[in-house]
Amino acid sequence: MTETAAPAAARPARIPRWLAYAAAVVAGGLLLVSFPPYGLWFCAPVGVALLACAVRGRGVWGGLGFGWIAGVVLFVPLLSWTGTQVGWWPWILLANLEAAYIGLLGAAAAFATPLFLRYRWTWPLMTALLWTAQEYARSRTPFGGFPWGRLAFSQADAPTVRYAVLAGAPLVTLVVALAGGLLAFAAWHLASFRQAPAPGRVRPGVLPALLADLGAVAVIAAGALIPLVAPGEGRAVDIAIVQGNVPRLGLDFNEQRRAVLDNHVSATLELAAKVDRHEIRRPALVVWPENSSDIDPYVNADAYEAIDRAARTIGAPILVGAVLAPDDGHVRNTGVLWIAGQGPQQQYTKRHPVPFAEFIPMRPLVRKITKKVDLVRSDFLAGDRPGLITVPAEGGSFPVGDVICFEVAYDDIVRDTVTGGARLLVVQTNNATFNTAEALQQLSMVRLRSVEHGRPGLMASTVGVSAFVSPDGRAYDATTFNTRAALVRQTHLTVVKTPATTLGGTPEAVLAGLALFGLVMAGFVRRRARVQHTDEEEA
């Protein structure tokens, strides 16, 4: 790396405090509108750039504070759907927890400022690495992490989503944050435009700013050149999604469980009638959403008969989202493959139950905050196997990868189904306790996963949004929220293995390691600057 003329011991330049506050607030707002339902994906790198400028040259505590401000502005509204039924305390606590990670990102970026001063082009690179490392940590801690709001999940409509096919969501985040870092670099160097140039020279800062701006545009636009798996490749099968809807939204969803099951049965019977009238082809698989049968069909004869009647009438296997309550005292959130006349044949148990929703860590303490934890009467038991389910069909069986609800946000859970042989990604979800914004944010994740692994996908929801997704990330036949619908679409089952599927979690671990290495190097630069400053004072 080439050293700049600025000495390492120089006092870091920084923007005025009032401007840093404004930049942090606007950064959080721009990051927010990059996500659905707004979908202004191009705002994400600008938000990254503003936060990078706000924390540059600050002390570690200052960087922490400005990062936290940006995080609060982002996550409080982004996660507002978590408080629609349980009140504002859990929502605000979760939003502040997520914001704390952005605060740590700001602190790390402030700490690394001396490195940027000595090697100025490390600023965009470290910005990208620190964002990736922040998401690495947030996706795993605490209680298994909560990856909602990753930069990658804002890019479903952007050319940058195509980077997912190379190294998954972490590479998409890296590219978006790198573009933001380059924009920050450009803005910072343009600030020196007011300085008078030496005779015969360009004003200082213009050329680096121009190169950085061009670099930001280039890394975003280059995504459009990355080839994806063609949507028409592979064996064609007809798949159906049944969105039965619920009598009313809310946490008393479970009290409506018979009505919800009946809704999905009757919607399937109506679909079967269309098949009999030759209005549509008979599907090879019907997908019901998560919680479509909260009555355990293994122990309840009425539920068993209702589901079996639907399967017999439609003449196809049904993937049922069921809550099972066996005698061991632990409930399980499962996807159950139901074959007409044979009953449940295969099942997948959700591997990542949601903390504070499907299991309650520190239950006595949390009860002091909200009594609604008692709605979770017993903790859900996590599964221990990937969601690979083999569907029998004319022309040969085919494997699908089942993930349930928020699991689509976790890289390894989705990838495990594909490496196991899945040719179709199925996301069963229940949005009856949330709202349209949450459903659209979740659908954007499904779209990224289809690009990442080159697989067609679908999202089946109780109330919406349900949709099909092609391997190039486009969504089709998306339903509206809180409606009843049945969708049928021909899907081509792909077998191509993408680089992202092959590499798995290695790129993210490497990028997080590089971020840590950069912070160590920044520590050495800071120490060298202090020693140099001390020597100058003694001299």
C-alpha positions as CSV (number, residue, x, y, z in Angstrom):
1,M,0.0,0.0,0.0
2,T,1.1,3.5,-0.8
3,E,1.4,5.9,2.1
4,T,-0.1,9.3,1.8
5,A,1.7,12.5,2.6
6,A,-0.3,13.0,5.8
7,P,1.6,11.9,8.9
8,A,0.1,9.1,11.0
9,A,0.2,11.3,14.1
10,A,-1.9,14.1,12.5
11,R,-5.1,14.9,14.2
12,P,-7.9,13.1,12.3
13,A,-10.1,15.4,10.3
14,R,-13.8,15.0,11.1
15,I,-17.0,16.7,10.3
16,P,-18.6,19.0,13.0
17,R,-20.6,17.2,15.7
18,W,-23.9,18.6,14.7
19,L,-23.3,17.5,11.1
20,A,-22.3,14.0,12.3
21,Y,-25.6,13.8,14.2
22,A,-27.5,14.7,11.1
23,A,-25.5,12.3,9.0
24,A,-26.2,9.4,11.3
25,V,-29.9,10.1,11.4
26,V,-30.2,10.4,7.6
27,A,-28.0,7.3,7.2
28,G,-30.4,5.3,9.2
29,G,-33.4,6.7,7.3
30,L,-31.8,5.9,3.9
31,L,-30.9,2.4,5.0
32,L,-34.6,1.9,6.1
33,V,-36.1,3.0,2.8
34,S,-33.8,0.6,0.9
35,F,-35.8,-2.3,2.3
36,P,-39.4,-3.3,1.5
37,P,-42.1,-2.0,1.4
38,Y,-40.2,1.0,0.1
39,G,-37.6,-0.9,-2.0
40,L,-35.3,2.0,-2.8
41,W,-32.3,-0.3,-2.9
42,F,-29.9,2.5,-4.2
43,C,-30.3,4.3,-0.9
44,A,-28.4,1.6,0.9
45,P,-24.8,2.5,-0.2
46,V,-25.6,6.2,0.4
47,G,-26.7,5.4,3.9
48,V,-23.4,3.4,4.4
49,A,-21.5,6.4,3.1
50,L,-23.1,8.9,5.5
51,L,-22.5,6.7,8.5
52,A,-18.8,6.3,7.5
53,C,-18.4,10.1,7.3
54,A,-20.2,10.6,10.6
55,V,-17.8,8.3,12.6
56,R,-14.5,9.1,10.8
57,G,-12.1,10.7,13.1
58,R,-14.2,10.2,16.2
59,G,-13.2,8.5,19.4
60,V,-14.4,5.0,19.9
61,W,-17.2,6.1,22.1
62,G,-18.3,8.7,19.6
63,G,-18.3,6.1,16.9
64,L,-20.4,3.8,19.1
65,G,-22.9,6.6,19.7
66,F,-23.3,7.7,16.1
67,G,-23.5,4.1,14.9
68,W,-26.2,3.4,17.5
69,I,-28.2,6.4,16.4
70,A,-28.2,5.2,12.8
71,G,-29.1,1.7,14.0
72,V,-32.1,3.0,16.0
73,V,-33.4,5.1,13.1
74,L,-33.1,1.9,10.9
75,F,-34.4,-0.8,13.2
76,V,-37.1,0.8,15.2
77,P,-39.4,1.3,12.1
78,L,-38.0,-1.7,10.2
79,L,-39.0,-4.1,13.0
80,S,-42.2,-2.3,14.0
81,W,-44.1,-5.3,12.9
82,T,-42.7,-7.2,15.9
83,G,-44.8,-5.0,18.2
84,T,-48.1,-5.3,16.4
85,Q,-49.5,-7.8,18.9
86,V,-47.1,-8.0,21.8
87,G,-46.7,-4.3,22.6
88,W,-43.9,-1.8,22.3
89,W,-41.5,-3.1,24.9
90,P,-40.3,-6.3,23.1
91,W,-40.2,-4.3,19.8
92,I,-38.0,-1.5,21.3
93,L,-35.7,-3.9,23.1
94,L,-35.1,-6.0,19.9
95,A,-34.6,-2.8,17.8
96,N,-32.0,-1.5,20.3
97,L,-30.2,-4.8,20.4
98,E,-29.9,-4.8,16.7
99,A,-28.9,-1.1,16.7
100,A,-26.1,-2.0,19.2
101,Y,-24.4,-4.0,16.5
102,I,-24.4,-0.9,14.2
103,G,-23.0,1.0,17.2
104,L,-20.1,-1.5,17.4
105,L,-19.6,-1.1,13.7
106,G,-19.3,2.7,14.2
107,A,-16.9,2.2,17.1
108,A,-14.7,-0.1,15.0
109,A,-14.7,2.3,12.0
110,A,-13.7,5.2,14.4
111,F,-10.9,3.1,15.8
112,A,-9.6,2.3,12.4
113,T,-9.4,6.0,11.3
114,P,-5.6,6.2,11.7
115,L,-5.3,3.4,9.3
116,F,-7.4,5.3,6.8
117,L,-5.1,8.4,7.2
118,R,-1.9,6.4,6.6
119,Y,-3.3,4.2,3.7
120,R,-6.2,6.2,2.4
121,W,-7.7,3.6,0.1
122,T,-8.2,1.3,3.0
123,W,-11.2,3.4,4.1
124,P,-13.7,2.0,1.5
125,L,-12.3,-1.5,1.9
126,M,-12.5,-1.5,5.7
127,T,-16.0,0.0,5.5
128,A,-17.1,-3.0,3.5
129,L,-15.3,-5.5,5.7
130,L,-16.7,-4.1,8.9
131,W,-20.3,-4.2,7.6
132,T,-19.8,-7.8,6.7
133,A,-18.3,-8.7,10.0
134,Q,-21.1,-6.9,11.8
135,E,-23.7,-9.0,10.0
136,Y,-21.6,-12.1,10.7
137,A,-21.9,-11.4,14.4
138,R,-25.5,-10.3,14.4
139,S,-26.6,-13.4,12.5
140,R,-25.2,-15.6,15.3
141,T,-25.5,-13.8,18.6
142,P,-27.3,-13.7,21.0
143,F,-29.5,-16.8,21.1
144,G,-28.6,-17.8,17.6
145,G,-28.8,-14.3,16.2
146,F,-31.3,-12.3,14.2
147,P,-30.1,-11.5,10.7
148,W,-33.1,-9.2,9.7
149,G,-32.0,-6.0,8.1
150,R,-28.8,-7.3,6.4
151,L,-27.8,-5.0,3.5
152,A,-28.1,-7.9,1.1
153,F,-31.8,-8.3,1.9
154,S,-32.4,-4.8,0.5
155,Q,-31.1,-5.7,-2.9
156,A,-33.6,-8.1,-4.4
157,D,-34.4,-5.6,-7.2
158,A,-30.8,-4.4,-7.7
159,P,-28.1,-5.6,-10.0
160,T,-26.1,-6.3,-6.9
161,V,-28.3,-9.2,-6.0
162,R,-26.6,-11.2,-8.7
163,Y,-23.4,-11.3,-6.6
164,A,-25.2,-13.7,-4.4
165,V,-24.7,-16.5,-7.0
166,L,-20.9,-16.1,-6.4
167,A,-20.7,-16.1,-2.6
168,G,-24.1,-15.6,-1.2
169,A,-25.6,-12.8,0.9
170,P,-22.2,-11.8,2.5
171,L,-20.8,-10.9,-0.9
172,V,-23.8,-8.8,-1.7
173,T,-23.4,-6.9,1.6
174,L,-19.7,-6.5,0.9
175,V,-20.4,-5.0,-2.5
176,V,-23.1,-2.6,-1.3
177,A,-20.9,-1.4,1.6
178,L,-17.9,-1.1,-0.6
179,A,-19.9,1.2,-2.9
180,G,-20.9,3.2,0.2
181,G,-17.3,3.4,1.3
182,L,-16.2,4.7,-2.1
183,L,-18.9,7.3,-2.0
184,A,-17.7,8.4,1.4
185,F,-14.2,8.5,0.2
186,A,-15.3,10.7,-2.8
187,A,-17.3,13.1,-0.6
188,W,-14.4,13.5,1.8
189,H,-11.8,14.2,-0.9
190,L,-14.1,16.7,-2.6
191,A,-14.0,18.7,0.6
192,S,-10.5,19.7,-0.3
193,F,-11.7,21.2,-3.6
194,R,-11.6,24.6,-2.0
195,Q,-7.9,24.4,-1.6
196,A,-5.9,26.3,-4.3
197,P,-4.0,23.9,-6.6
198,A,-0.3,24.2,-7.2
199,P,0.6,25.8,-10.6
200,G,-0.2,23.4,-13.4
201,R,-1.9,20.8,-11.1
202,V,-5.5,19.7,-10.7
203,R,-7.2,20.8,-7.5
204,P,-6.4,18.4,-4.7
205,G,-9.1,15.8,-4.1
206,V,-10.8,15.9,-7.5
207,L,-9.0,12.9,-9.1
208,P,-9.4,10.6,-6.1
209,A,-13.0,11.6,-5.7
210,L,-13.7,11.0,-9.4
211,L,-12.1,7.6,-9.3
212,A,-14.0,6.6,-6.1
213,D,-17.4,7.7,-7.6
214,L,-16.6,5.7,-10.8
215,G,-15.7,2.8,-8.6
216,A,-18.9,2.9,-6.7
217,V,-21.0,2.9,-9.9
218,A,-18.8,0.2,-11.4
219,V,-19.1,-2.3,-8.5
220,I,-22.9,-1.9,-8.5
221,A,-23.4,-2.0,-12.3
222,A,-21.0,-5.0,-12.7
223,G,-23.6,-7.1,-11.0
224,A,-25.7,-7.0,-14.1
225,L,-23.0,-8.8,-16.0
226,I,-23.0,-11.9,-13.7
227,P,-24.8,-14.8,-15.4
228,L,-27.6,-16.5,-13.4
229,V,-29.2,-19.9,-13.8
230,A,-31.8,-19.6,-16.5
231,P,-35.4,-19.9,-15.3
232,G,-36.4,-22.4,-18.0
233,E,-33.8,-25.0,-17.2
234,G,-34.6,-28.4,-15.6
235,R,-37.6,-30.7,-15.3
236,A,-41.0,-28.9,-15.5
237,V,-43.6,-29.6,-12.7
238,D,-46.7,-27.8,-11.6
239,I,-46.7,-26.6,-8.0
240,A,-49.6,-25.2,-6.1
241,I,-49.6,-22.8,-3.1
242,V,-52.7,-22.6,-0.9
243,Q,-53.1,-19.4,1.2
244,G,-56.2,-20.2,3.2
245,N,-56.2,-17.0,5.3
246,V,-57.3,-16.7,8.9
247,P,-60.6,-15.5,10.5
248,R,-58.7,-12.6,12.1
249,L,-55.2,-11.4,12.6
250,G,-53.5,-11.5,16.0
251,L,-51.9,-13.6,18.7
252,D,-55.1,-15.5,19.2
253,F,-54.3,-17.2,15.9
254,N,-53.9,-20.5,17.8
255,E,-57.4,-20.2,19.2
256,Q,-58.7,-20.2,15.6
257,R,-56.8,-23.3,14.7
258,R,-59.8,-25.4,13.5
259,A,-61.0,-22.5,11.3
260,V,-57.6,-22.0,9.8
261,L,-57.3,-25.7,9.0
262,D,-60.7,-25.7,7.5
263,N,-59.8,-22.7,5.4
264,H,-56.9,-24.5,3.9
265,V,-58.9,-27.7,3.3
266,S,-61.7,-25.8,1.6
267,A,-59.3,-23.7,-0.6
268,T,-57.7,-27.0,-1.7
269,L,-61.0,-28.5,-2.5
270,E,-61.9,-25.5,-4.6
271,L,-58.5,-25.9,-6.4
272,A,-59.3,-29.6,-7.0
273,A,-62.6,-28.6,-8.6
274,K,-60.7,-26.4,-11.1
275,V,-58.5,-29.4,-11.9
276,D,-61.6,-31.5,-12.5
277,R,-63.0,-28.9,-14.8
278,H,-59.7,-28.9,-16.7
279,E,-59.2,-25.2,-15.9
280,I,-55.7,-25.9,-14.6
281,R,-53.4,-28.9,-14.6
282,R,-53.2,-31.2,-11.6
283,P,-50.2,-30.0,-9.5
284,A,-47.4,-32.4,-8.5
285,L,-47.3,-30.8,-5.1
286,V,-49.5,-28.6,-3.0
287,V,-47.8,-26.4,-0.4
288,W,-49.7,-25.2,2.7
289,P,-48.1,-22.6,4.9
290,E,-46.7,-22.7,8.4
291,N,-49.4,-23.2,11.0
292,S,-52.0,-24.3,8.5
293,S,-52.7,-27.2,10.9
294,D,-52.0,-26.2,14.5
295,I,-54.1,-29.3,15.4
296,D,-51.7,-32.2,15.6
297,P,-52.9,-34.7,12.9
298,Y,-50.9,-37.5,14.4
299,V,-53.1,-37.5,17.5
300,N,-56.3,-35.8,16.3
301,A,-58.5,-38.0,14.1
302,D,-60.6,-35.1,12.8
303,A,-57.6,-33.2,11.6
304,Y,-56.1,-36.3,10.1
305,E,-59.3,-37.0,8.1
306,A,-59.6,-33.3,7.0
307,I,-56.1,-33.2,5.6
308,D,-56.4,-36.6,4.0
309,R,-59.7,-35.6,2.3
310,A,-58.0,-32.6,0.8
311,A,-55.1,-34.8,-0.5
312,R,-57.4,-37.4,-1.9
313,T,-59.5,-34.8,-3.7
314,I,-56.7,-32.8,-5.2
315,G,-54.9,-36.1,-6.1
316,A,-51.4,-34.8,-5.1
317,P,-49.2,-34.7,-2.0
318,I,-49.6,-31.8,0.3
319,L,-46.8,-30.2,2.3
320,V,-48.6,-29.2,5.5
321,G,-47.3,-26.7,8.0
322,A,-48.2,-28.4,11.3
323,V,-47.6,-27.9,15.0
324,L,-47.0,-31.3,16.6
325,A,-47.5,-32.0,20.3
326,P,-46.2,-35.5,21.1
327,D,-46.1,-37.0,24.6
328,D,-42.6,-35.8,25.4
329,G,-43.9,-32.4,26.4
330,H,-42.2,-30.4,23.6
331,V,-44.1,-29.0,20.7
332,R,-42.5,-29.0,17.2
333,N,-43.0,-26.6,14.3
334,T,-42.9,-28.9,11.2
335,G,-43.5,-29.4,7.5
336,V,-45.3,-32.7,7.0
337,L,-45.5,-34.4,3.6
338,W,-49.0,-35.9,3.4
339,I,-49.8,-38.6,0.8
340,A,-53.5,-39.4,0.1
341,G,-54.6,-42.6,1.8
342,Q,-51.2,-43.0,3.4
343,G,-51.1,-40.0,5.7
344,P,-47.9,-38.3,6.9
345,Q,-44.9,-39.8,5.3
346,Q,-42.0,-37.4,5.8
347,Q,-41.5,-34.4,8.0
348,Y,-39.1,-31.6,8.7
349,T,-38.8,-30.0,12.1
350,K,-37.8,-26.4,12.3
351,R,-34.1,-26.2,13.2
352,H,-34.1,-22.6,14.4
353,P,-37.0,-21.8,16.7
354,V,-37.4,-18.1,17.2
355,P,-36.3,-16.9,20.6
356,F,-39.0,-15.1,22.7
357,A,-41.6,-16.4,20.2
358,E,-41.2,-20.2,20.0
359,F,-39.0,-20.6,23.0
360,I,-38.4,-18.2,25.9
361,P,-34.9,-17.7,27.2
362,M,-34.7,-16.4,30.7
363,R,-38.5,-16.8,31.1
364,P,-38.8,-15.5,34.7
365,L,-36.9,-12.3,33.8
366,V,-38.8,-11.7,30.5
367,R,-42.1,-12.2,32.3
368,K,-41.4,-9.1,34.3
369,I,-41.4,-7.2,31.0
370,T,-44.4,-8.7,29.4
371,K,-46.9,-11.4,30.6
372,K,-47.4,-12.3,26.9
373,V,-44.5,-14.8,27.2
374,D,-47.1,-17.1,28.8
375,L,-48.7,-17.5,25.4
376,V,-45.7,-19.8,24.7
377,R,-46.8,-22.5,27.1
378,S,-44.0,-24.9,26.3
379,D,-40.8,-24.3,24.3
380,F,-40.6,-25.6,20.8
381,L,-38.0,-28.3,20.3
382,A,-35.5,-27.7,17.5
383,G,-35.0,-30.2,14.7
384,D,-31.6,-31.7,14.0
385,R,-31.8,-32.4,10.2
386,P,-32.0,-30.2,7.1
387,G,-35.4,-29.8,5.5
388,L,-35.0,-32.2,2.6
389,I,-38.3,-33.8,1.6
390,T,-38.7,-36.2,-1.4
391,V,-42.0,-35.8,-3.2
392,P,-43.3,-38.8,-5.2
393,A,-44.7,-37.8,-8.6
394,E,-45.4,-39.1,-12.1
395,G,-42.2,-39.2,-14.0
396,G,-40.1,-39.7,-10.9
397,S,-39.8,-38.2,-7.4
398,F,-38.2,-34.8,-6.8
399,P,-36.5,-33.4,-3.7
400,V,-37.6,-30.0,-2.2
401,G,-35.8,-28.0,0.4
402,D,-38.2,-26.9,3.2
403,V,-37.4,-24.0,5.5
404,I,-39.9,-22.5,7.9
405,C,-40.5,-18.8,8.3
406,F,-37.5,-16.8,9.7
407,E,-35.1,-19.6,8.8
408,V,-34.9,-18.2,5.3
409,A,-32.7,-15.4,6.8
410,Y,-30.0,-17.9,7.9
411,D,-27.5,-18.8,5.2
412,D,-26.6,-22.3,6.5
413,I,-30.1,-23.5,7.0
414,V,-31.1,-22.8,3.4
415,R,-27.8,-24.1,2.0
416,D,-28.1,-27.4,3.8
417,T,-31.2,-28.3,1.9
418,V,-29.5,-27.5,-1.5
419,T,-26.4,-29.5,-0.7
420,G,-28.7,-32.3,0.3
421,G,-30.2,-32.3,-3.2
422,A,-33.1,-29.9,-3.1
423,R,-34.3,-28.7,-6.5
424,L,-37.0,-26.4,-5.3
425,L,-36.8,-24.1,-2.2
426,V,-40.0,-23.9,-0.2
427,V,-40.6,-21.3,2.5
428,Q,-43.6,-22.0,4.7
429,T,-44.5,-19.0,6.8
430,N,-47.2,-17.6,9.0
431,N,-47.6,-13.8,8.8
432,A,-50.9,-13.6,10.7
433,T,-49.3,-11.9,13.7
434,F,-47.4,-9.4,11.6
435,N,-48.1,-7.1,8.6
436,T,-47.5,-6.6,4.9
437,A,-44.1,-5.0,5.5
438,E,-42.8,-8.1,7.3
439,A,-44.1,-10.3,4.5
440,L,-42.5,-8.3,1.8
441,Q,-39.2,-8.2,3.6
442,Q,-39.3,-12.0,3.9
443,L,-40.1,-12.4,0.2
444,S,-37.1,-10.4,-0.6
445,M,-35.0,-12.9,1.3
446,V,-36.6,-15.8,-0.7
447,R,-35.7,-14.0,-3.9
448,L,-32.1,-13.6,-2.9
449,R,-31.9,-17.3,-1.9
450,S,-33.2,-18.4,-5.3
451,V,-30.4,-16.4,-7.0
452,E,-27.8,-17.6,-4.5
453,H,-28.5,-21.3,-5.1
454,G,-29.9,-21.2,-8.6
455,R,-33.1,-22.8,-7.5
456,P,-36.7,-21.8,-8.1
457,G,-38.4,-20.9,-4.8
458,L,-41.8,-20.1,-3.3
459,M,-43.2,-18.6,-0.2
460,A,-46.5,-19.9,1.2
461,S,-48.1,-17.8,3.8
462,T,-51.3,-18.2,5.8
463,V,-52.4,-14.6,5.0
464,G,-49.9,-13.3,2.4
465,V,-47.7,-12.5,0.8
466,S,-47.4,-15.8,-1.1
467,A,-45.5,-16.0,-4.4
468,F,-43.4,-18.1,-6.7
469,V,-39.7,-17.1,-7.4
470,S,-37.5,-18.0,-10.4
471,P,-33.8,-18.7,-10.1
472,D,-33.1,-15.2,-11.4
473,G,-34.8,-13.7,-8.4
474,R,-38.1,-12.5,-10.0
475,A,-41.3,-13.0,-8.1
476,Y,-44.5,-14.1,-9.8
477,D,-48.2,-14.3,-8.8
478,A,-47.7,-12.5,-5.5
479,T,-50.9,-12.4,-3.4
480,T,-52.2,-9.5,-1.4
481,F,-52.2,-9.5,2.3
482,N,-55.1,-11.0,4.4
483,T,-56.7,-12.7,1.5
484,R,-57.6,-16.2,0.4
485,A,-55.9,-17.5,-2.7
486,A,-54.7,-20.6,-4.5
487,L,-51.8,-20.3,-7.0
488,V,-50.6,-22.9,-9.6
489,R,-47.5,-22.4,-11.7
490,Q,-45.2,-24.5,-13.8
491,T,-41.8,-24.6,-12.2
492,H,-38.5,-25.9,-13.7
493,L,-36.5,-27.9,-11.1
494,T,-32.8,-27.0,-11.4
495,V,-29.8,-29.1,-10.6
496,V,-26.9,-26.6,-11.3
497,K,-24.7,-26.0,-8.3
498,T,-23.7,-22.4,-7.9
499,P,-20.3,-21.1,-6.6
500,A,-22.2,-19.8,-3.5
501,T,-23.6,-23.2,-2.8
502,T,-20.1,-24.8,-3.1
503,L,-18.3,-22.2,-1.0
504,G,-20.9,-22.1,1.8
505,G,-20.0,-20.0,4.8
506,T,-16.3,-19.8,4.0
507,P,-16.3,-16.4,2.3
508,E,-18.2,-14.8,5.2
509,A,-15.7,-16.2,7.7
510,V,-12.8,-15.0,5.6
511,L,-14.2,-11.5,5.3
512,A,-14.9,-11.3,9.0
513,G,-11.3,-12.5,9.6
514,L,-10.0,-9.8,7.3
515,A,-12.0,-7.2,9.2
516,L,-10.4,-8.3,12.4
517,F,-7.0,-8.2,10.8
518,G,-7.7,-4.7,9.6
519,L,-8.5,-3.6,13.2
520,V,-5.3,-5.2,14.5
521,M,-3.4,-3.2,11.8
522,A,-5.2,-0.1,12.9
523,G,-4.1,-0.8,16.4
524,F,-0.5,-1.0,15.3
525,V,-0.8,2.3,13.4
526,R,-2.4,4.0,16.4
527,R,0.4,2.7,18.7
528,R,3.1,3.9,16.2
529,A,1.4,7.3,16.0
530,R,1.5,7.6,19.8
531,V,5.1,6.6,20.0
532,Q,6.0,9.0,17.3
533,H,4.1,11.8,19.1
534,T,5.9,11.0,22.4
535,D,9.3,11.0,20.7
536,E,8.5,14.4,19.1
537,E,7.5,15.9,22.5
538,E,10.7,14.5,24.2
539,A,12.8,15.9,21.4
